[in-house]
Amino acid sequence: MASVFMEGNEAVARGAMAAGCNFFAGYPITPATTIFNNMLKMLPPRDGVCIQGEDEIASMGYCIGASMAGKKVLTATSGPGISLYSEHISFAIGSEIPLVIANVQRLGPSTGSATRGADSDIQFMRWGSTSGAPVIVLAPKDAKDCLELTVHAFNFAEEFRCPVFIASNKEIGMTKESFDMDDLNLPPLVERTPYTGTGPYVPFAADPEKAPPFLPIGGTTLVRQTSSTHGPDGYITIDPQIIAAMQQRLHTKLTAAMDRITLYEETMVPDTDTLVISYGITSRAVTDAATALAAKGRPVSTLSLKTLWPVPEALLAEKAARFKKIVVIEMNLGQYVNEIKRVLCGKPVKFYGQMNGTMIPPAKIMETIENE
């Protein structure tokens, strides 16, 4: 057994290295800074680059430039930094620039509480950019998840050429715990599809359900990039048909692959009438609550979502179908529960959320379930 003892932030850094990350740029911010610290130790010995920008905006600009040059890129921040990232996130979405963003969430709004955890940014990660085009958001529940999901995040970023968020939080990121490296289930690495044609490179030409093949800027072939609305050739356009096709592909390249993007854990107990849905560190409290309820003769089933965006609609509908009662637990005041209600179309859903700088205890989850 290869047992290790590390915090979630170190696990994110190690997952990035396992995925082939060779560029990091960021700006120190609690509780994400130790990802930066770990990348500073790990990247230079492997000929990687680790840069502190003068602020979050510059750091994201470095990441975008590095990714366009062909690097596998990671950045890390927390609440106020995510706000500053938003314009560059839009650029990365619209110009199909792969990058991974570790968001170690803290209590908001605004500066909030730097040393208090919360799942504050669940909606912002999805909707905090112009256009409404989708992104991928993965939610770890512990340090082991942080390592595994970071590899998945890089794979998704490379395949779909889009930003991918790791929705950690302070309680996961800065808590050390043991896990067995032999139990890791890491996926095979994925690289962005290279352009292999012989004619002029058309930078955004792709099948309706795929990302375009990639060539780095700065090589021998001209590569055109723009943050403006563009057609397959990369030139600015106002043609409604071209615009509509490009916008649709930004959506479809993710939604058409939902089966592969959807990651989750479940404990389905026969003859139970209640399904408890959660994500992140709250899923650990749900597991403890379910164990205690089973001991009292009131078993429940649980579903822990690890892919939050795009919403795993088929999974939710399938797993919830047989249950009479759905309980949703979030470490905020309800940023995801309405997505679940929308998908489940009238099925009764009970919610408990808490956003006061403390974690939700199993006892409160038990109380919510038992008071059905």
N, C-alpha and C positions, 0 to 999 in steps of 0.2 A: 504494500500500500504506500502511495506517495502522498501523504497528507501534508497540506500547506496551511499556513495561517496568514491571511491577508485581508485588507479592507477592500470594499467594492471598487474604489477608485484605482487601486493597484491592479485589480483583476481586469478592469477596463483596459488599462495600459498593456497588460500582458496579452489580452485578447487582440488588441490592435497589432501588437508585434507578431502574434501567431497568424494574423490575417495578411501580413506583408506590408503593414503601414510603414512608410518611409518619410513622412513629413507631418510635423505638428506645429501649429501656431496657436497661441492663446494669450490671455491676459489673466493674471492671478485674481481669483475671486473665491471666497468661501461659499460653499464647501467643495468646489471642484479643483482647487489648486493642486492637490496631490496627484491628480492625473498628469498635470503639467510636470510636476517634480519627477514622477516616474518615467515619463517620456524623455525628460532631459538626461536621465541616467541610461536609458535603454537605446535611444536612437543613434547618438553619435558613434558608439562602438560598432554599429552595423552600417555605417556610412549613411545614416539618415540625418535629417535636418530638423532641429527643434528651435523655434524662434518665439521670443516674447514680443508681441506687437506693442505699439505705444498705447493702444486701447483695443477694445473688442472689435470695432469696425475695421481697423487696420488688420487685425489678426485674421478676420474672415476674408479680407481681401487677399492676404498672403495665401490662405488655404485655396481660394478659388484659382489664383494664378498657378499654384503648384499642381492642382488637379488638372487644369487645362494643359499643363506640360507633361502629364502622364503619371504624376505621383499618386500614391494612395494616402489619403489625407484624413487626419483626425483633428478636431478641436474640442475644447471642453469649457463649459461656463455654467452659470446659474442665472436665476431670474432676471436681474437687470441686464446681464450680458446677452441673454436671449432676445430681449427687447432691442438692443443695439444691433444684433445680428440680422434683424428682419429684412432689411433691404437686400443684403447679400444672399439671404435665403431665397428671396424671390428671383434674383439673378440666377442662382444655381438651378432652380426649378425650370425657369423659362429657357435657359441655355443648356440644360441637361448636363450639369457639371457634378460628377460624383463626389460626395464628401460625407463623413460621419461626424455627427455632433453629439457629444455626451452632455446632456443637460442634468446636472446634479441639483435637483430642485430644492428650494428652500421656501420658507413661509413668506408669502407676499400679502398684499400688493406692494409695488414699488421696491424700495430697498428692503422692506420687511424685516425679517429676523435672519441674520446670516447663519446662525448656529441652530436654527430650528427647522426641522423637516416638514414637508408637506408635498402633496402632489398638486402643486399650484398651477402648473403650466400645461395641463393636459389639453385644454382647448387651444391655447396659444400655439403650441407646436403644430397643430393641424391648420389653424386658420390665421396664423400670424404672418401672412405674406399676401401680396396682391394676387388676384386672379382666382383664388380658391382651388387651384390645381392641387391634387393630393400629394402627400409625402408619406413616408413610412415611419411609424413610431413603435419602438419595441420597449417593453417594460420589464426589467429584471426584478426578481424578488429577493435575491441574495448575491453574495460574492461570486458563487459558481455561475449563476445566471449571467452576471456581468461579463464574465470571460466568454461564455458560450455565445451570448447574444451579440457581443461586439464582433465576433467573427461573422455571424449571420448579417450584421449591419453592413460590414464591408462587402460581403458578397452581394447583398441587395443593391448597395450603392453602385457597385461595378456593373451589375447586370442591367439595372434599370436607369442608370445615369441620373440619379436624383439624390437630394439630401436624405439621409436616414438619421433619425434621432434615437438615442438611448435615453429613455426616461427614467433615470435613477433618481434618488433623492438623498438628502443629507444622512438619513439613518442607515441607508445601504452603503453609501459611498465612504463614510468615515467610521464604520464599525468593522473591526477585525473579527474574523471567524475562520474556523477550520473547514476545509472540504478536501475530498480525495481527488487528486488529479487523474487517477485512473478511471474515475467515474465520468470524466468529461466526455461529452458527445459532440465533437467539433465536426462541422460539415466540411466537405472538400472545398478548397478555395476556388473562387470564381474570379475571372479577370474580365474587364470590359472587352467587348468584341472589337478587334482591330480592323481597320479598313484595309482591304486587300485588292481593291480594284486597280485598274491600270489607267483609267481616264481621270479627268479633273475631279477632285474631291468635292462632293456635295455634302456639307457637314451635317445637315439635319434630314437627310433622306433616309426613310426607314419604313418597314412594314407597319400597318396600322396598330399592331399590338406590341411593338418592340421599340427599344431605344436605337438610335443610329449607331453605326460603327464609328470607331474613334481613331483620330490621328492627333498627336500632340501638337500644340503650337510650338513654333521655333525650329521646326524641322525643315527638310528640303521641299516639302509640299505646302502650298499656301493653305492655311486653315483660317476660316473666317468665323469670328465670334461677335455677338452683339447682345445687349440686354434689351433691345427693342423688339417689337413684334416682327417676326420674320417668317419667311418661307423655307422650304428645304434647302435652298441655296445660301441661306444666311443673310440675304439682303432684306432690308426693311420692306414691308408690304402693307397695303391697306385693302387688299383683295379679300372680300368676306369669305369666299370659299376656301382659299388657302389658309386664312386665319382659323376658320372653323375646324379644318382638318388637323392643323397643328395642335389646337387646344384639345380636341378630342383625343388625339394620340397621347398627350400628356396624362390624361385620365386612364385611357384604356390599357396602356402598357403596364399599369399597376393592377387595375381591377381584373384584367383578364388572367392574372397570375395569382389570384387570391389564395388558391389552394396551397401554393408553395410558400406564400408570404405568411400565412396564418400559423402562428405558433401558440401553444397553450399546454396546460396541464389540467388533468381532471381526476376526480375521485368520484365515480358513480356508484352509489350504494343501492342495491336492489330494494324495491318496495319503499323508497323514500318519496315524499311528496314535495319536498323543498329543495331548490337549487340555489346555492349561494355563489354569486359571481363577484370576483374581485380582481385586483391586479397589483403589481408592485409589492412592497413590503407588507401591505395589509393582508395579502394572501397568506402570509405566515401566521398571522393572528387568526385568520379564518380557519386554517388547518387545526390550530390548537382548540378553537371553539368547537369545531366539528368533532374532534376527539372527545372532548368533555361532554358534549351532547349525546354522543353514542353511548358513553358510559352511564348516562342517565336514562337511556332507553328512548332517546329522541334523535335518531340519526338523520343527517342531512347529506346531500351530495354537494360537491364543490367544483367550480370551474374557475381556473386562474388564467386570465388572458395575458399573453406575452406579446401579441400583436394588437395594438390599440387602433392604429390608423394604417391603411384604410380599415374601416370597421369590418370585422369578420362576420358578415351578415349570415352566410350559410351555416357557419359553425354555431352561432347563437341560436338560430332557428332550429337546427337539428338537436342540439343538446338540451334546449329548454322544452322541447315538444311534449314530453311525457309528464312534466311537472305542473302541479296546480299552483304552486307558490314560487315566486322568484324574489330573492333578496339580493340587493346590490350594496356593497360596502366600499366607500371611497374615502381617502385621506384628504378630502376637500368638501365643499358644500354641494357637490353634485355636478361634475364636469363631464361625466360619461354616461350617467344613468339614463338620460333622455335618448341617447343613441340606442340603448338596449330596449327602452320602451318603444321606440320607433320600429325597431326590427321585430319585436314580439307582438305588435299589433293588438293591443287590448288585453293581453295576458296580465294578471295582477302582479305588480312589481312594488315591493317595499324597499325603501332606501334608508340607509343611515350614513351620514357623512360627518366628518369632524375636521376642523381646521383651526387648531388653537396652539400649535407648536408641540403637541404631544402625539404619540402614536395611539391608534385605536386598540384598546385592550380586548382580549378574547371575551371577557365578561360582558362588555357592552354589545359585542356581536351576538353572544348567547341571549342576552336580554331582548335584542331586536328580533331574533328568530322566535323565541318562546312567547313573545307577545303578539304573535300572529293571530 
